[in-house]
Amino acid sequence: MNIAPPSPPETKCPSSLIIDILNHCVPDVMKTMVGMSPLPGVGNEAAPHPCRLQGVTGSIGLSGNVAGIVYANFPEPLAKVVAAKTLGVVPSDQDIVDVVAELTNMITGNLKSRLCDMGYNCTLSIPTVVRGDQIAVSAKSATISVADEFSFEGMGDRLSVKVFATI
């Protein structure tokens, strides 16, 4: 007996669906792994691209029914605090890169899992991390371009998560 996979839902715009998922999974990952509870922003269902990022940025590719890339951008001071809280020590530069890679992996893994549960099957690449003051990112063929920022109590810096994809 062949059972067809569920059809992707038609009732919700994929952009708002992705923001809803991010607004749930980013705080969960940060609370569990770092002990920090960020507050999600309102989200942007039409995030501009190309865009510029600063600090430490993790990225993971998506392929399958959802094809694209997820960026988790930590301004340098936030990346240092997050790495220190995660590891319990003053982090080295490599520690910061490793923590950003792992948090990006967990955030994107949660996004992927929820999308797959809804019939949007996809796989992930391994994380890549870049650092810099003027990182330009864009997606030429993305039909979905969403972003949200997550603020932390007592910190001016925000974690920015951007998703460029096609479904």
LOSETI-319670 format. One record per atom (N, C-alpha, C, O, CB): residue number from 1; residue in three letters; x, y, z. Coordinates in steps of 0.05 Angstrom, whole numbers. Atoms other than C-alpha are relative to their C-alpha. Glycine has a CB too. Example, Ala and Ser with C-alpha at 12.3 -4.5 7.8 and 13.67 -1.06 7.14 Angstrom:
# residues 2
> 1/Ala/18/-24/0
> 1/Ala/246/-90/156
> 1/Ala/18/24/0
> 1/Ala/39/24/13
> 1/Ala/-20/1/25
> 2/Ser/-16/-24/-1
> 2/Ser/273/-21/143
> 2/Ser/-15/22/14
> 2/Ser/-5/44/18
> 2/Ser/9/9/-29
# end
This chain:
# residues 167
> 1/Met/17/-24/0
> 1/Met/0/0/0
> 1/Met/18/25/0
> 1/Met/35/28/18
> 1/Met/-19/0/24
> 2/Asn/-15/-25/1
> 2/Asn/29/67/-21
> 2/Asn/-16/22/13
> 2/Asn/-39/26/8
> 2/Asn/6/8/-29
> 3/Ile/13/-22/-14
> 3/Ile/14/125/24
> 3/Ile/15/25/-9
> 3/Ile/39/28/-5
> 3/Ile/1/-3/31
> 4/Ala/-12/-25/10
> 4/Ala/26/193/-6
> 4/Ala/7/18/24
> 4/Ala/-8/18/44
> 4/Ala/-19/15/-19
> 5/Pro/-6/-19/-22
> 5/Pro/61/245/39
> 5/Pro/-21/21/0
> 5/Pro/-34/27/-20
> 5/Pro/28/12/-4
> 6/Pro/20/-21/-2
> 6/Pro/16/299/65
> 6/Pro/6/24/-19
> 6/Pro/30/31/-22
> 6/Pro/-3/10/28
> 7/Ser/-4/-24/16
> 7/Ser/6/359/19
> 7/Ser/6/23/18
> 7/Ser/-5/25/40
> 7/Ser/-25/5/-17
> 8/Pro/-6/-24/-16
> 8/Pro/35/424/44
> 8/Pro/-26/16/4
> 8/Pro/-43/16/-13
> 8/Pro/21/18/-13
> 9/Pro/24/-15/-6
> 9/Pro/-18/467/77
> 9/Pro/-3/24/-19
> 9/Pro/16/37/-26
> 9/Pro/-1/10/29
> 10/Glu/6/-23/18
> 10/Glu/-51/518/31
> 10/Glu/-12/23/14
> 10/Glu/-15/45/3
> 10/Glu/-18/-9/-23
> 11/Thr/15/-20/-14
> 11/Thr/-85/558/85
> 11/Thr/17/23/11
> 11/Thr/7/44/18
> 11/Thr/-15/-13/23
> 12/Lys/-17/-20/-12
> 12/Lys/-25/597/111
> 12/Lys/22/8/-19
> 12/Lys/35/-9/-31
> 12/Lys/11/-10/27
> 13/Cys/-22/-10/16
> 13/Cys/24/640/74
> 13/Cys/26/-11/10
> 13/Cys/32/-10/34
> 13/Cys/1/31/0
> 14/Pro/-25/11/-10
> 14/Pro/92/606/77
> 14/Pro/18/20/15
> 14/Pro/32/12/34
> 14/Pro/16/-11/-23
> 15/Ser/-16/-20/-14
> 15/Ser/125/671/98
> 15/Ser/-9/3/29
> 15/Ser/8/3/47
> 15/Ser/-1/28/-14
> 16/Ser/9/-3/-27
> 16/Ser/81/680/159
> 16/Ser/3/-26/16
> 16/Ser/8/-25/40
> 16/Ser/-30/9/1
> 17/Leu/-5/26/-13
> 17/Leu/87/606/174
> 17/Leu/29/-2/10
> 17/Leu/33/-10/33
> 17/Leu/-6/-24/-20
> 18/Ile/-28/1/-8
> 18/Ile/163/611/176
> 18/Ile/5/19/24
> 18/Ile/19/12/42
> 18/Ile/18/8/-24
> 19/Ile/-3/-18/-23
> 19/Ile/160/672/222
> 19/Ile/-12/-12/25
> 19/Ile/0/-10/46
> 19/Ile/-13/28/-6
> 20/Asp/12/13/-24
> 20/Asp/112/636/269
> 20/Asp/18/-22/11
> 20/Asp/21/-24/36
> 20/Asp/-27/-12/-8
> 21/Ile/-17/21/-9
> 21/Ile/159/577/272
> 21/Ile/25/11/14
> 21/Ile/33/3/35
> 21/Ile/9/-19/-24
> 22/Leu/-24/-13/-12
> 22/Leu/220/621/285
> 22/Leu/-7/13/27
> 22/Leu/9/10/46
> 22/Leu/11/22/-19
> 23/Asn/7/-13/-25
> 23/Asn/183/660/339
> 23/Asn/-5/-20/23
> 23/Asn/-5/-13/46
> 23/Asn/-25/16/-4
> 24/His/2/21/-20
> 24/His/172/594/375
> 24/His/27/-13/6
> 24/His/35/-17/29
> 24/His/-21/-21/-8
> 25/Cys/-24/17/-4
> 25/Cys/237/556/363
> 25/Cys/24/16/9
> 25/Cys/41/5/24
> 25/Cys/6/-15/-25
> 26/Val/-24/-15/-9
> 26/Val/289/612/372
> 26/Val/0/4/30
> 26/Val/20/-1/43
> 26/Val/1/27/-15
> 27/Pro/0/-2/-29
> 27/Pro/267/628/443
> 27/Pro/4/-27/14
> 27/Pro/18/-28/35
> 27/Pro/-26/13/10
> 28/Asp/-4/27/-12
> 28/Asp/263/553/459
> 28/Asp/30/-8/0
> 28/Asp/40/-17/20
> 28/Asp/-17/-21/-15
> 29/Val/-28/8/2
> 29/Val/334/540/434
> 29/Val/17/18/18
> 29/Val/34/7/32
> 29/Val/10/3/-30
> 30/Met/-16/-18/-16
> 30/Met/363/602/468
> 30/Met/-4/-5/30
> 30/Met/15/-4/45
> 30/Met/-6/29/-7
> 31/Lys/6/5/-28
> 31/Lys/328/586/534
> 31/Lys/14/-26/9
> 31/Lys/27/-27/30
> 31/Lys/-30/-1/5
> 32/Thr/-11/26/-7
> 32/Thr/350/513/533
> 32/Thr/31/0/0
> 32/Thr/43/-10/19
> 32/Thr/-10/-21/-19
> 33/Met/-29/2/4
> 33/Met/422/522/509
> 33/Met/16/22/14
> 33/Met/38/18/23
> 33/Met/6/1/-29
> 34/Val/-15/-23/-9
> 34/Val/441/591/535
> 34/Val/-11/10/27
> 34/Val/3/23/42
> 34/Val/-1/23/-20
> 35/Gly/12/-11/-25
> 35/Gly/393/605/593
> 35/Gly/-10/28/-4
> 35/Gly/-14/42/16
> 35/Gly/19/-2/22
> 36/Met/10/-27/6
> 36/Met/370/669/559
> 36/Met/-27/-3/-15
> 36/Met/-30/-20/-32
> 36/Met/21/16/-17
> 37/Ser/26/1/12
> 37/Ser/298/683/539
> 37/Ser/-5/24/-17
> 37/Ser/-14/45/-7
> 37/Ser/-22/-2/22
> 38/Pro/4/-23/17
> 38/Pro/295/729/479
> 38/Pro/-30/4/-7
> 38/Pro/-46/-15/-7
> 38/Pro/16/-3/-26
> 39/Leu/27/-7/8
> 39/Leu/232/765/459
> 39/Leu/0/4/-30
> 39/Leu/16/19/-41
> 39/Leu/-11/26/14
> 40/Pro/1/-4/29
> 40/Pro/213/759/385
> 40/Pro/-11/27/-7
> 40/Pro/-27/39/7
> 40/Pro/-17/-22/-12
> 41/Gly/11/-24/11
> 41/Gly/200/820/344
> 41/Gly/-26/-6/-15
> 41/Gly/-38/-28/-11
> 41/Gly/20/14/-19
> 42/Val/25/4/15
> 42/Val/141/828/297
> 42/Val/4/-16/-25
> 42/Val/-15/-26/-37
> 42/Val/-13/27/-6
> 43/Gly/-6/14/25
> 43/Gly/176/795/238
> 43/Gly/-5/17/-24
> 43/Gly/-22/35/-24
> 43/Gly/-17/-26/-1
> 44/Asn/3/-14/26
> 44/Asn/182/820/167
> 44/Asn/-4/-21/-21
> 44/Asn/15/-36/-28
> 44/Asn/25/18/-6
> 45/Glu/6/20/21
> 45/Glu/148/777/114
> 45/Glu/10/8/-27
> 45/Glu/8/-8/-46
> 45/Glu/-30/-4/-1
> 46/Ala/-11/-9/25
> 46/Ala/180/817/59
> 46/Ala/27/13/5
> 46/Ala/32/36/-3
> 46/Ala/-19/20/-15
> 47/Ala/-26/-10/-7
> 47/Ala/251/826/84
> 47/Ala/16/7/-25
> 47/Ala/16/-9/-44
> 47/Ala/16/-20/18
> 48/Pro/-15/-7/24
> 48/Pro/295/863/34
> 48/Pro/25/-17/-3
> 48/Pro/37/-26/17
> 48/Pro/8/29/2
> 49/His/-25/12/5
> 49/His/352/829/1
> 49/His/10/12/-26
> 49/His/-6/17/-44
> 49/His/-1/-31/-2
> 50/Pro/-21/7/-19
> 50/Pro/408/839/-10
> 50/Pro/-2/16/26
> 50/Pro/-14/38/27
> 50/Pro/28/3/-12
> 51/Cys/-2/-15/-25
> 51/Cys/420/859/62
> 51/Cys/28/-4/11
> 51/Cys/43/-20/2
> 51/Cys/-21/-11/21
> 52/Arg/-27/1/-13
> 52/Arg/481/871/106
> 52/Arg/-3/-10/28
> 52/Arg/-21/-2/43
> 52/Arg/13/28/-1
> 53/Leu/-1/11/-28
> 53/Leu/499/834/170
> 53/Leu/27/8/12
> 53/Leu/46/12/-3
> 53/Leu/-4/-31/0
> 54/Gln/-25/-6/-15
> 54/Gln/551/851/223
> 54/Gln/3/-19/23
> 54/Gln/-16/-26/36
> 54/Gln/0/29/9
> 55/Gly/-5/17/-23
> 55/Gly/584/807/274
> 55/Gly/6/-28/-9
> 55/Gly/22/-33/-27
> 55/Gly/-23/0/19
> 56/Val/-5/28/4
> 56/Val/583/731/275
> 56/Val/-26/-12/-11
> 56/Val/-47/-11/2
> 56/Val/9/-14/26
> 57/Thr/24/10/14
> 57/Thr/535/698/226
> 57/Thr/3/-29/-7
> 57/Thr/22/-37/-21
> 57/Thr/-5/17/-25
> 58/Gly/2/28/8
> 58/Gly/517/625/221
> 58/Gly/-19/-3/-23
> 58/Gly/-39/12/-24
> 58/Gly/-8/-18/24
> 59/Ser/18/5/22
> 59/Ser/485/599/158
> 59/Ser/-2/-30/-5
> 59/Ser/17/-45/-2
> 59/Ser/9/15/-26
> 60/Ile/5/28/7
> 60/Ile/454/533/138
> 60/Ile/-19/-1/-24
> 60/Ile/-39/14/-25
> 60/Ile/-13/-16/24
> 61/Gly/16/3/24
> 61/Gly/426/513/71
> 61/Gly/-23/-20/4
> 61/Gly/-20/-39/19
> 61/Gly/17/-9/-24
> 62/Leu/22/18/1
> 62/Leu/359/479/60
> 62/Leu/-3/-10/-29
> 62/Leu/0/5/-48
> 62/Leu/-27/14/10
> 63/Ser/6/11/26
> 63/Ser/343/432/2
> 63/Ser/-23/-19/2
> 63/Ser/-28/-31/23
> 63/Ser/25/-14/-13
> 64/Gly/24/17/1
> 64/Gly/282/393/-19
> 64/Gly/-24/17/-7
> 64/Gly/-22/35/-23
> 64/Gly/-4/-14/27
> 65/Asn/24/-16/6
> 65/Asn/211/420/-19
> 65/Asn/3/29/9
> 65/Asn/-10/47/-2
> 65/Asn/-24/-12/15
> 66/Val/-8/-27/-8
> 66/Val/240/481/16
> 66/Val/29/2/-7
> 66/Val/46/-13/4
> 66/Val/-6/6/31
> 67/Ala/-28/-4/8
> 67/Ala/304/505/-16
> 67/Ala/8/29/6
> 67/Ala/-6/48/-2
> 67/Ala/5/-6/-30
> 68/Gly/-9/-27/-6
> 68/Gly/343/564/10
> 68/Gly/22/0/21
> 68/Gly/38/-18/23
> 68/Gly/-23/16/10
> 69/Ile/-21/-3/-20
> 69/Ile/386/588/67
> 69/Ile/-11/15/24
> 69/Ile/-28/33/22
> 69/Ile/24/15/-11
> 70/Val/7/-13/-25
> 70/Val/378/609/140
> 70/Val/25/13/11
> 70/Val/46/0/13
> 70/Val/-13/-21/21
> 71/Tyr/-21/-15/-12
> 71/Tyr/422/662/171
> 71/Tyr/-7/7/29
> 71/Tyr/-29/17/34
> 71/Tyr/7/26/-16
> 72/Ala/4/-9/-28
> 72/Ala/429/672/247
> 72/Ala/23/19/5
> 72/Ala/46/10/8
> 72/Ala/-1/-25/20
> 73/Asn/-20/-20/-3
> 73/Asn/466/737/258
> 73/Asn/1/11/29
> 73/Asn/-18/22/39
> 73/Asn/-5/23/-20
> 74/Phe/-6/-10/-27
> 74/Phe/496/754/326
> 74/Phe/19/23/-1
> 74/Phe/42/18/-9
> 74/Phe/10/-24/19
> 75/Pro/-20/-21/-2
> 75/Pro/528/822/335
> 75/Pro/22/-10/19
> 75/Pro/17/-26/37
> 75/Pro/-12/27/11
> 76/Glu/-23/10/-15
> 76/Glu/598/810/364
> 76/Glu/-4/0/30
> 76/Glu/2/-20/43
> 76/Glu/24/17/-7
> 77/Pro/3/0/-29
> 77/Pro/582/832/436
> 77/Pro/-21/-22/9
> 77/Pro/-16/-35/29
> 77/Pro/-9/27/10
> 78/Leu/20/20/-7
> 78/Leu/520/787/437
> 78/Leu/12/-28/-4
> 78/Leu/7/-46/13
> 78/Leu/-25/3/-17
> 79/Ala/-12/26/5
> 79/Ala/559/729/407
> 79/Ala/19/-8/24
> 79/Ala/19/-31/32
> 79/Ala/16/0/-26
> 80/Lys/-18/5/-23
> 80/Lys/611/735/464
> 80/Lys/-16/-8/25
> 80/Lys/-8/-26/39
> 80/Lys/17/24/5
> 81/Val/16/6/-23
> 81/Val/557/736/518
> 81/Val/-13/-27/-2
> 81/Val/-13/-43/17
> 81/Val/-22/22/4
> 82/Val/13/26/4
> 82/Val/520/677/488
> 82/Val/20/-23/2
> 82/Val/14/-43/15
> 82/Val/-13/0/-28
> 83/Ala/-20/21/-2
> 83/Ala/584/636/481
> 83/Ala/9/-4/29
> 83/Ala/12/-26/39
> 83/Ala/24/7/-17
> 84/Ala/-8/1/-28
> 84/Ala/605/653/553
> 84/Ala/-21/-14/17
> 84/Ala/-15/-31/33
> 84/Ala/6/28/11
> 85/Lys/21/12/-15
> 85/Lys/537/633/581
> 85/Lys/-3/-30/-8
> 85/Lys/-9/-46/9
> 85/Lys/-27/15/-5
> 86/Thr/3/28/9
> 86/Thr/535/569/539
> 86/Thr/22/-17/11
> 86/Thr/17/-39/21
> 86/Thr/0/-1/-31
> 87/Leu/-23/16/-8
> 87/Leu/605/546/558
> 87/Leu/8/3/29
> 87/Leu/22/-14/40
> 87/Leu/23/7/-18
> 88/Gly/-7/-5/-28
> 88/Gly/612/576/627
> 88/Gly/29/9/4
> 88/Gly/39/8/26
> 88/Gly/-4/-25/16
> 89/Val/-28/-10/-2
> 89/Val/681/605/611
> 89/Val/2/24/-18
> 89/Val/-16/30/-34
> 89/Val/21/-22/-9
> 90/Val/-6/-22/19
> 90/Val/710/666/577
> 90/Val/6/-13/-27
> 90/Val/26/-28/-29
> 90/Val/24/19/10
> 91/Pro/-3/15/25
> 91/Pro/704/643/504
> 91/Pro/23/11/-17
> 91/Pro/28/35/-18
> 91/Pro/-25/1/-15
> 92/Ser/-20/-7/20
> 92/Ser/760/642/454
> 92/Ser/-15/7/-26
> 92/Ser/-39/3/-28
> 92/Ser/21/-23/-5
> 93/Asp/13/-6/26
> 93/Asp/746/665/382
> 93/Asp/-11/-26/-12
> 93/Asp/-33/-25/-23
> 93/Asp/21/12/-19
> 94/Gln/10/25/11
> 94/Gln/739/592/362
> 94/Gln/-24/-10/16
> 94/Gln/-43/-21/4
> 94/Gln/22/-22/1
> 95/Asp/23/8/-16
> 95/Asp/691/579/420
> 95/Asp/-25/16/-10
> 95/Asp/-47/4/-13
> 95/Asp/4/7/30
> 96/Ile/22/-16/10
> 96/Ile/647/636/394
> 96/Ile/-10/-11/-27
> 96/Ile/-34/-13/-30
> 96/Ile/9/30/-3
> 97/Val/8/12/26
> 97/Val/647/607/323
> 97/Val/-15/-26/5
> 97/Val/-36/-30/-8
> 97/Val/25/-4/-17
> 98/Asp/13/26/-5
> 98/Asp/630/538/350
> 98/Asp/-28/3/12
> 98/Asp/-46/-11/4
> 98/Asp/17/-17/19
> 99/Val/26/-4/-12
> 99/Val/572/563/393
> 99/Val/-19/11/-20
> 99/Val/-42/2/-22
> 99/Val/3/19/25
> 100/Val/18/-11/20
> 100/Val/543/605/337
> 100/Val/-8/-22/-20
> 100/Val/-31/-23/-29
> 100/Val/13/24/-15
> 101/Ala/6/22/18
> 101/Ala/548/545/290
> 101/Ala/-20/-19/12
> 101/Ala/-39/-27/-1
> 101/Ala/26/-16/-7
> 102/Glu/18/19/-13
> 102/Glu/513/500/340
> 102/Glu/-28/12/4
> 102/Glu/-48/-2/0
> 102/Glu/11/-10/27
> 103/Leu/26/-13/-3
> 103/Leu/458/550/356
> 103/Leu/-15/3/-27
> 103/Leu/-39/-1/-28
> 103/Leu/3/27/14
> 104/Thr/12/-2/27
> 104/Thr/446/562/282
> 104/Thr/-10/-27/-9
> 104/Thr/-32/-29/-20
> 104/Thr/21/10/-21
> 105/Asn/8/28/7
> 105/Asn/443/486/272
> 105/Asn/-26/-7/15
> 105/Asn/-44/-19/3
> 105/Asn/22/-19/7
> 106/Met/23/7/-16
> 106/Met/392/478/328
> 106/Met/-25/16/-9
> 106/Met/-47/5/-11
> 106/Met/5/5/29
> 107/Ile/23/-16/9
> 107/Ile/348/536/305
> 107/Ile/-10/-10/-27
> 107/Ile/-34/-13/-31
> 107/Ile/9/30/-2
> 108/Thr/8/10/26
> 108/Thr/349/512/233
> 108/Thr/-11/-28/1
> 108/Thr/-30/-34/-14
> 108/Thr/24/2/-20
> 109/Gly/11/27/-3
> 109/Gly/338/440/254
> 109/Gly/-28/0/10
> 109/Gly/-45/-16/1
> 109/Gly/18/-15/19
> 110/Asn/27/-3/-9
> 110/Asn/276/461/292
> 110/Asn/-19/9/-22
> 110/Asn/-41/-1/-25
> 110/Asn/-1/19/24
> 111/Leu/15/-10/23
> 111/Leu/251/500/232
> 111/Leu/-5/-23/-20
> 111/Leu/-28/-27/-28
> 111/Leu/15/23/-14
> 112/Lys/2/22/18
> 112/Lys/264/440/187
> 112/Lys/-20/-21/10
> 112/Lys/-37/-30/-5
> 112/Lys/27/-13/-5
> 113/Ser/18/21/-12
> 113/Ser/229/391/234
> 113/Ser/-29/8/-2
> 113/Ser/-46/-8/-10
> 113/Ser/8/-5/29
> 114/Arg/27/-10/1
> 114/Arg/167/434/238
> 114/Arg/-10/1/-29
> 114/Arg/-33/-5/-35
> 114/Arg/-3/27/13
> 115/Leu/8/-1/29
> 115/Leu/166/445/162
> 115/Leu/-6/-28/-10
> 115/Leu/-25/-33/-24
> 115/Leu/21/14/-17
> 116/Cys/4/28/9
> 116/Cys/174/370/150
> 116/Cys/-26/-11/11
> 116/Cys/-41/-26/-2
> 116/Cys/24/-17/9
> 117/Asp/25/9/-12
> 117/Asp/117/356/199
> 117/Asp/-25/10/-15
> 117/Asp/-46/-2/-15
> 117/Asp/-2/8/29
> 118/Met/22/-11/15
> 118/Met/73/400/155
> 118/Met/1/-7/-30
> 118/Met/-15/3/-45
> 118/Met/1/31/2
> 119/Gly/-1/9/28
> 119/Gly/93/365/90
> 119/Gly/20/15/-17
> 119/Gly/23/8/-41
> 119/Gly/-26/3/-12
> 120/Tyr/-20/-14/15
> 120/Tyr/148/413/69
> 120/Tyr/27/-14/6
> 120/Tyr/44/-3/20
> 120/Tyr/2/30/8
> 121/Asn/-24/16/-6
> 121/Asn/203/360/69
> 121/Asn/25/14/-11
> 121/Asn/25/24/-33
> 121/Asn/-2/-28/-12
> 122/Cys/-25/-13/8
> 122/Cys/274/386/67
> 122/Cys/23/-12/16
> 122/Cys/18/-25/37
> 122/Cys/-1/31/3
> 123/Thr/-24/9/-14
> 123/Thr/345/370/88
> 123/Thr/18/24/5
> 123/Thr/14/45/-8
> 123/Thr/16/-22/-16
> 124/Leu/-18/-22/-7
> 124/Leu/400/413/118
> 124/Leu/29/-5/-8
> 124/Leu/38/-28/-10
> 124/Leu/-1/5/30
> 125/Ser/-29/2/4
> 125/Ser/472/428/100
> 125/Ser/13/3/28
> 125/Ser/0/7/48
> 125/Ser/10/22/-20
> 126/Ile/-15/-5/-25
> 126/Ile/526/434/153
> 126/Ile/2/30/4
> 126/Ile/1/45/-16
> 126/Ile/28/-14/0
> 127/Pro/-1/-29/-4
> 127/Pro/532/502/186
> 127/Pro/27/12/-9
> 127/Pro/48/-1/-8
> 127/Pro/-4/6/30
> 128/Thr/-24/-16/7
> 128/Thr/581/555/162
> 128/Thr/-2/25/16
> 128/Thr/-24/36/20
> 128/Thr/1/6/-31
> 129/Val/0/-25/-15
> 129/Val/602/615/203
> 129/Val/19/19/-13
> 129/Val/42/12/-20
> 129/Val/8/-6/30
> 130/Val/-18/-22/10
> 130/Val/630/681/178
> 130/Val/-2/23/20
> 130/Val/-21/26/35
> 130/Val/-9/10/-28
> 131/Arg/-1/-24/-17
> 131/Arg/651/743/216
> 131/Arg/8/24/-17
> 131/Arg/24/21/-36
> 131/Arg/21/-4/23
> 132/Gly/-7/-24/14
> 132/Gly/654/814/192
> 132/Gly/-19/23/6
> 132/Gly/-39/19/19
> 132/Gly/0/-6/-30
> 133/Asp/16/-24/-4
> 133/Asp/627/884/192
> 133/Asp/-19/6/-22
> 133/Asp/-39/21/-18
> 133/Asp/18/24/5
> 134/Gln/17/-7/23
> 134/Gln/596/887/123
> 134/Gln/-5/-26/-16
> 134/Gln/4/-28/-39
> 134/Gln/13/22/-17
> 135/Ile/6/25/14
> 135/Ile/571/817/105
> 135/Ile/-25/4/-17
> 135/Ile/-46/10/-6
> 135/Ile/-3/-24/20
> 136/Ala/23/-4/18
> 136/Ala/525/823/44
> 136/Ala/-11/-28/-7
> 136/Ala/4/-45/-15
> 136/Ala/8/16/-25
> 137/Val/14/25/6
> 137/Val/474/767/35
> 137/Val/-24/6/-18
> 137/Val/-37/26/-14
> 137/Val/-8/-16/25
> 138/Ser/24/-3/18
> 138/Ser/421/758/-19
> 138/Ser/-7/-27/-10
> 138/Ser/7/-47/-7
> 138/Ser/6/20/-23
> 139/Ala/10/25/12
> 139/Ala/381/705/-54
> 139/Ala/-15/7/-25
> 139/Ala/-37/18/-25
> 139/Ala/-19/-16/20
> 140/Lys/10/-9/25
> 140/Lys/369/716/-127
> 140/Lys/-28/-12/-7
> 140/Lys/-45/2/-17
> 140/Lys/19/-8/-22
> 141/Ser/25/13/8
> 141/Ser/312/666/-136
> 141/Ser/-20/-5/23
> 141/Ser/-39/-20/19
> 141/Ser/6/-26/-14
> 142/Ala/17/5/-23
> 142/Ala/280/667/-67
> 142/Ala/-27/13/-4
> 142/Ala/-29/37/-10
> 142/Ala/13/10/26
> 143/Thr/27/-11/0
> 143/Thr/205/675/-67
> 143/Thr/-9/7/28
> 143/Thr/-29/21/32
> 143/Thr/-20/-19/-13
> 144/Ile/5/-6/-28
> 144/Ile/205/678/9
> 144/Ile/25/14/11
> 144/Ile/47/4/8
> 144/Ile/-7/-26/17
> 145/Ser/-22/-16/-12
> 145/Ser/248/730/44
> 145/Ser/-11/11/26
> 145/Ser/-23/32/27
> 145/Ser/10/23/-19
> 146/Val/11/-9/-26
> 146/Val/232/736/118
> 146/Val/23/5/20
> 146/Val/45/-6/17
> 146/Val/-19/-22/11
> 147/Ala/-20/-6/-20
> 147/Ala/269/763/178
> 147/Ala/-15/6/26
> 147/Ala/-38/16/26
> 147/Ala/18/24/-8
> 148/Asp/10/-8/-26
> 148/Asp/257/772/252
> 148/Asp/24/5/18
> 148/Asp/46/-7/15
> 148/Asp/-19/-21/12
> 149/Glu/-21/-7/-20
> 149/Glu/298/801/309
> 149/Glu/-10/-8/27
> 149/Glu/-34/-7/33
> 149/Glu/7/30/-1
> 150/Phe/6/9/-27
> 150/Phe/301/775/380
> 150/Phe/17/16/19
> 150/Phe/41/17/18
> 150/Phe/6/-31/2
> 151/Ser/-13/-17/-19
> 151/Ser/317/821/437
> 151/Ser/4/-14/27
> 151/Ser/-12/-32/34
> 151/Ser/-15/26/4
> 152/Phe/-6/12/-26
> 152/Phe/348/802/504
> 152/Phe/0/22/21
> 152/Phe/10/44/17
> 152/Phe/28/-14/-1
> 153/Glu/2/-20/-22
> 153/Glu/334/837/570
> 153/Glu/28/9/7
> 153/Glu/46/-6/11
> 153/Glu/-14/-13/24
> 154/Gly/-25/-12/-9
> 154/Gly/389/885/588
> 154/Gly/22/2/-22
> 154/Gly/44/11/-16
> 154/Gly/11/-16/22
> 155/Met/-20/-1/22
> 155/Met/424/880/520
> 155/Met/-12/16/-23
> 155/Met/-35/13/-30
> 155/Met/7/-29/-10
> 156/Gly/8/-16/23
> 156/Gly/420/929/463
> 156/Gly/1/-16/-26
> 156/Gly/-14/-10/-45
> 156/Gly/16/25/-3
> 157/Asp/-3/16/25
> 157/Asp/442/878/411
> 157/Asp/-22/-20/-3
> 157/Asp/-32/-31/17
> 157/Asp/28/-14/0
> 158/Arg/21/19/6
> 158/Arg/392/833/377
> 158/Arg/10/-22/-18
> 158/Arg/26/-17/-36
> 158/Arg/-24/14/-12
> 159/Leu/-4/22/18
> 159/Leu/396/765/346
> 159/Leu/-19/3/-24
> 159/Leu/-43/7/-20
> 159/Leu/-4/-28/14
> 160/Ser/16/-2/24
> 160/Ser/372/770/274
> 160/Ser/0/-26/-15
> 160/Ser/22/-37/-20
> 160/Ser/10/24/-18
> 161/Val/2/25/15
> 161/Val/347/709/237
> 161/Val/-14/7/-27
> 161/Val/-36/19/-27
> 161/Val/-16/-22/16
> 162/Lys/11/-5/26
> 162/Lys/335/713/162
> 162/Lys/-2/-26/-15
> 162/Lys/15/-43/-13
> 162/Lys/18/20/-16
> 163/Val/4/24/16
> 163/Val/307/660/116
> 163/Val/-7/9/-29
> 163/Val/-26/24/-33
> 163/Val/-23/-17/12
> 164/Phe/6/-4/28
> 164/Phe/311/664/40
> 164/Phe/-5/-27/-12
> 164/Phe/12/-45/-9
> 164/Phe/25/15/-15
> 165/Ala/7/27/10
> 165/Ala/276/606/6
> 165/Ala/-21/0/-22
> 165/Ala/-33/21/-28
> 165/Ala/-11/-17/23
> 166/Thr/22/6/19
> 166/Thr/231/577/-47
> 166/Thr/-14/-25/9
> 166/Thr/-1/-43/20
> 166/Thr/10/-2/-29
> 167/Ile/15/24/-7
> 167/Ile/177/526/-36
> 167/Ile/-12/-11/-25
> 167/Ile/-26/-32/-25
> 167/Ile/-23/5/22
# end
